[in-house]
């Protein structure tokens, strides 16, 4: 497993920004931390972390979704009794039943076809966690080691994008009509393209579900 401290050192080595005291690194830990957070959240949309059977108690008329929620997989109430996901239909009204058979997800919560009394057990896909701050050196990164390069590529592309923005403010890059002569533009595009290509290489083939996952009886 990779710690935040390890990842930060690897990113600096990749950027050739390994200055030590009394020298000052070109990019602050705080700036790199910001870009790493963005990279982890983008990566999570493609390869989320799976959370299984997280117990959630009701709050009012719903079960609040976890902050790291991306997409639900199953809802159980009680354990080993799977509810059927009912699609959201604007304007539709459903009767409340004594026992839950269906659930919907909307507005940051899970709603059942029964009154929310007992907890539910939610299995879902989540964003990978990020360090609490740039100083959280012992934080364990949950992204597999084989994919750490993707985060480095993402951060490097963001750094070069910022450099491009700075250099574009110079007189020699100011537009006279329409110009596209910033030498960093191809570099930024290539890095982000490499990031997207590696994501595409890691994505498995598609599948079509030909059955409805229903409630276990």
C-alpha angles and dihedrals in degrees: 000000000000123000124214089249091054092048092048091052091049091050092050091049090051090050091044087236101130100131115154132201130330086025119075121230114241093231121046123229088243093057093047090046090055092052093044090054090052091047094050092049092049091047089050092061087063102032109021126184114254119231118193129208099341108184113233124184121211123264112195109314097341146046109245116234118237116259092245094052118134106157136351123240105180140348120208130192110196107007114281092019107105121204123215117245110236115205118242112256113184111234095014119132124202130197119244112241129200091243127038117245100154139037137192131198119217141130094019095305147084115240123197132205087242134053111286105249110123122051121260127222111228125196111192148150114260141188114261111256121254130210115274090237143343089274096056091105098163095052111128114229111222095203109109114258090240089064100043089098088066091060091049090051092049093050092046091052091051092048092051089047090056091047089051090052091052094048092046087066091064117102094246090060098043110116120258098189102319119342134169103181101125104130091209094060096082091044093055092046093049093050094049090045089053089052093051092044092054090050090052091050091053096047113101123227118281126261137199120220110222097181138058116241102227140180115293111240 
